[in-house]
């Protein structure tokens, strides 16, 4: 079984002076890093752990649904 492909939003957060990688379909699932690449890598780990925990506890696994506004304009 392949892991669903969830969208990851990456943005600079000046209060903490780091990059944030947020996964909108999985609440709460986010990570941070010193670079965008590091934040994404950490988010991929967080996604795996989120899904693993949900499966262990019998929680539903949401389908990837989030799409940035730029893609919904079409």
PyMOL CGO cylinders between C-alpha atoms (Angstrom):
from pymol import cmd
from pymol.cgo import CYLINDER

trace = [
    CYLINDER, 0.00, 0.00, 0.00, 1.37, 3.38, -0.91, 0.3, 1, 1, 1, 1, 1, 1,
    CYLINDER, 1.37, 3.38, -0.91, 1.10, 6.34, 1.40, 0.3, 1, 1, 1, 1, 1, 1,
    CYLINDER, 1.10, 6.34, 1.40, -1.43, 9.00, 0.30, 0.3, 1, 1, 1, 1, 1, 1,
    CYLINDER, -1.43, 9.00, 0.30, 0.13, 12.16, -1.09, 0.3, 1, 1, 1, 1, 1, 1,
    CYLINDER, 0.13, 12.16, -1.09, -0.82, 15.06, 1.12, 0.3, 1, 1, 1, 1, 1, 1,
    CYLINDER, -0.82, 15.06, 1.12, -0.20, 18.69, 0.24, 0.3, 1, 1, 1, 1, 1, 1,
    CYLINDER, -0.20, 18.69, 0.24, 2.42, 20.48, 2.36, 0.3, 1, 1, 1, 1, 1, 1,
    CYLINDER, 2.42, 20.48, 2.36, 2.32, 24.26, 2.79, 0.3, 1, 1, 1, 1, 1, 1,
    CYLINDER, 2.32, 24.26, 2.79, 5.75, 25.74, 3.48, 0.3, 1, 1, 1, 1, 1, 1,
    CYLINDER, 5.75, 25.74, 3.48, 6.20, 29.27, 4.80, 0.3, 1, 1, 1, 1, 1, 1,
    CYLINDER, 6.20, 29.27, 4.80, 8.59, 31.40, 6.81, 0.3, 1, 1, 1, 1, 1, 1,
    CYLINDER, 8.59, 31.40, 6.81, 7.44, 32.12, 10.37, 0.3, 1, 1, 1, 1, 1, 1,
    CYLINDER, 7.44, 32.12, 10.37, 9.24, 35.24, 11.60, 0.3, 1, 1, 1, 1, 1, 1,
    CYLINDER, 9.24, 35.24, 11.60, 8.22, 34.88, 15.27, 0.3, 1, 1, 1, 1, 1, 1,
    CYLINDER, 8.22, 34.88, 15.27, 10.23, 31.65, 15.56, 0.3, 1, 1, 1, 1, 1, 1,
    CYLINDER, 10.23, 31.65, 15.56, 12.64, 32.47, 12.72, 0.3, 1, 1, 1, 1, 1, 1,
    CYLINDER, 12.64, 32.47, 12.72, 12.15, 29.13, 11.00, 0.3, 1, 1, 1, 1, 1, 1,
    CYLINDER, 12.15, 29.13, 11.00, 10.38, 27.50, 8.08, 0.3, 1, 1, 1, 1, 1, 1,
    CYLINDER, 10.38, 27.50, 8.08, 7.06, 25.80, 8.83, 0.3, 1, 1, 1, 1, 1, 1,
    CYLINDER, 7.06, 25.80, 8.83, 5.69, 22.86, 6.85, 0.3, 1, 1, 1, 1, 1, 1,
    CYLINDER, 5.69, 22.86, 6.85, 1.96, 22.41, 7.50, 0.3, 1, 1, 1, 1, 1, 1,
    CYLINDER, 1.96, 22.41, 7.50, -0.21, 19.51, 6.29, 0.3, 1, 1, 1, 1, 1, 1,
    CYLINDER, -0.21, 19.51, 6.29, -3.77, 20.91, 6.04, 0.3, 1, 1, 1, 1, 1, 1,
    CYLINDER, -3.77, 20.91, 6.04, -5.49, 17.54, 5.54, 0.3, 1, 1, 1, 1, 1, 1,
    CYLINDER, -5.49, 17.54, 5.54, -4.03, 16.10, 8.75, 0.3, 1, 1, 1, 1, 1, 1,
    CYLINDER, -4.03, 16.10, 8.75, -4.94, 18.13, 11.82, 0.3, 1, 1, 1, 1, 1, 1,
    CYLINDER, -4.94, 18.13, 11.82, -2.68, 18.84, 13.64, 0.3, 1, 1, 1, 1, 1, 1,
    CYLINDER, -2.68, 18.84, 13.64, 0.30, 17.86, 11.54, 0.3, 1, 1, 1, 1, 1, 1,
    CYLINDER, 0.30, 17.86, 11.54, 3.20, 20.22, 10.96, 0.3, 1, 1, 1, 1, 1, 1,
    CYLINDER, 3.20, 20.22, 10.96, 6.95, 20.49, 11.33, 0.3, 1, 1, 1, 1, 1, 1,
    CYLINDER, 6.95, 20.49, 11.33, 9.67, 23.10, 11.13, 0.3, 1, 1, 1, 1, 1, 1,
    CYLINDER, 9.67, 23.10, 11.13, 13.25, 23.49, 9.97, 0.3, 1, 1, 1, 1, 1, 1,
    CYLINDER, 13.25, 23.49, 9.97, 16.05, 25.94, 9.29, 0.3, 1, 1, 1, 1, 1, 1,
    CYLINDER, 16.05, 25.94, 9.29, 15.44, 25.59, 5.53, 0.3, 1, 1, 1, 1, 1, 1,
    CYLINDER, 15.44, 25.59, 5.53, 12.35, 24.82, 3.45, 0.3, 1, 1, 1, 1, 1, 1,
    CYLINDER, 12.35, 24.82, 3.45, 13.90, 21.47, 2.49, 0.3, 1, 1, 1, 1, 1, 1,
    CYLINDER, 13.90, 21.47, 2.49, 14.50, 20.55, 6.13, 0.3, 1, 1, 1, 1, 1, 1,
    CYLINDER, 14.50, 20.55, 6.13, 10.94, 21.55, 7.07, 0.3, 1, 1, 1, 1, 1, 1,
    CYLINDER, 10.94, 21.55, 7.07, 9.51, 19.36, 4.29, 0.3, 1, 1, 1, 1, 1, 1,
    CYLINDER, 9.51, 19.36, 4.29, 11.68, 16.40, 5.32, 0.3, 1, 1, 1, 1, 1, 1,
    CYLINDER, 11.68, 16.40, 5.32, 10.47, 16.77, 8.90, 0.3, 1, 1, 1, 1, 1, 1,
    CYLINDER, 10.47, 16.77, 8.90, 6.85, 17.07, 7.69, 0.3, 1, 1, 1, 1, 1, 1,
    CYLINDER, 6.85, 17.07, 7.69, 7.20, 13.80, 5.77, 0.3, 1, 1, 1, 1, 1, 1,
    CYLINDER, 7.20, 13.80, 5.77, 8.25, 12.12, 9.02, 0.3, 1, 1, 1, 1, 1, 1,
    CYLINDER, 8.25, 12.12, 9.02, 5.34, 13.77, 10.83, 0.3, 1, 1, 1, 1, 1, 1,
    CYLINDER, 5.34, 13.77, 10.83, 2.90, 12.52, 8.16, 0.3, 1, 1, 1, 1, 1, 1,
    CYLINDER, 2.90, 12.52, 8.16, 4.17, 8.95, 8.55, 0.3, 1, 1, 1, 1, 1, 1,
    CYLINDER, 4.17, 8.95, 8.55, 3.85, 9.13, 12.34, 0.3, 1, 1, 1, 1, 1, 1,
    CYLINDER, 3.85, 9.13, 12.34, 0.39, 10.73, 12.11, 0.3, 1, 1, 1, 1, 1, 1,
    CYLINDER, 0.39, 10.73, 12.11, -0.85, 7.96, 9.81, 0.3, 1, 1, 1, 1, 1, 1,
    CYLINDER, -0.85, 7.96, 9.81, 0.76, 5.23, 11.93, 0.3, 1, 1, 1, 1, 1, 1,
    CYLINDER, 0.76, 5.23, 11.93, -0.88, 6.58, 15.09, 0.3, 1, 1, 1, 1, 1, 1,
    CYLINDER, -0.88, 6.58, 15.09, -4.27, 6.92, 13.41, 0.3, 1, 1, 1, 1, 1, 1,
    CYLINDER, -4.27, 6.92, 13.41, -4.11, 3.31, 12.19, 0.3, 1, 1, 1, 1, 1, 1,
    CYLINDER, -4.11, 3.31, 12.19, -3.06, 2.02, 15.63, 0.3, 1, 1, 1, 1, 1, 1,
    CYLINDER, -3.06, 2.02, 15.63, -5.99, 3.82, 17.27, 0.3, 1, 1, 1, 1, 1, 1,
    CYLINDER, -5.99, 3.82, 17.27, -8.52, 2.95, 14.61, 0.3, 1, 1, 1, 1, 1, 1,
    CYLINDER, -8.52, 2.95, 14.61, -9.03, 6.55, 13.49, 0.3, 1, 1, 1, 1, 1, 1,
    CYLINDER, -9.03, 6.55, 13.49, -10.11, 7.23, 9.91, 0.3, 1, 1, 1, 1, 1, 1,
    CYLINDER, -10.11, 7.23, 9.91, -7.41, 8.18, 7.43, 0.3, 1, 1, 1, 1, 1, 1,
    CYLINDER, -7.41, 8.18, 7.43, -8.54, 11.25, 5.48, 0.3, 1, 1, 1, 1, 1, 1,
    CYLINDER, -8.54, 11.25, 5.48, -8.23, 11.33, 1.72, 0.3, 1, 1, 1, 1, 1, 1,
    CYLINDER, -8.23, 11.33, 1.72, -5.93, 14.07, 0.40, 0.3, 1, 1, 1, 1, 1, 1,
    CYLINDER, -5.93, 14.07, 0.40, -8.31, 16.94, -0.43, 0.3, 1, 1, 1, 1, 1, 1,
    CYLINDER, -8.31, 16.94, -0.43, -6.52, 20.23, 0.16, 0.3, 1, 1, 1, 1, 1, 1,
    CYLINDER, -6.52, 20.23, 0.16, -5.55, 22.18, -2.95, 0.3, 1, 1, 1, 1, 1, 1,
    CYLINDER, -5.55, 22.18, -2.95, -4.08, 25.67, -2.87, 0.3, 1, 1, 1, 1, 1, 1,
    CYLINDER, -4.08, 25.67, -2.87, -6.32, 28.40, -4.32, 0.3, 1, 1, 1, 1, 1, 1,
    CYLINDER, -6.32, 28.40, -4.32, -4.06, 28.70, -7.36, 0.3, 1, 1, 1, 1, 1, 1,
    CYLINDER, -4.06, 28.70, -7.36, -5.20, 25.21, -8.46, 0.3, 1, 1, 1, 1, 1, 1,
    CYLINDER, -5.20, 25.21, -8.46, -8.91, 25.77, -7.83, 0.3, 1, 1, 1, 1, 1, 1,
    CYLINDER, -8.91, 25.77, -7.83, -9.10, 28.74, -10.19, 0.3, 1, 1, 1, 1, 1, 1,
    CYLINDER, -9.10, 28.74, -10.19, -8.99, 26.48, -13.27, 0.3, 1, 1, 1, 1, 1, 1,
]
cmd.load_cgo(trace, "trace")
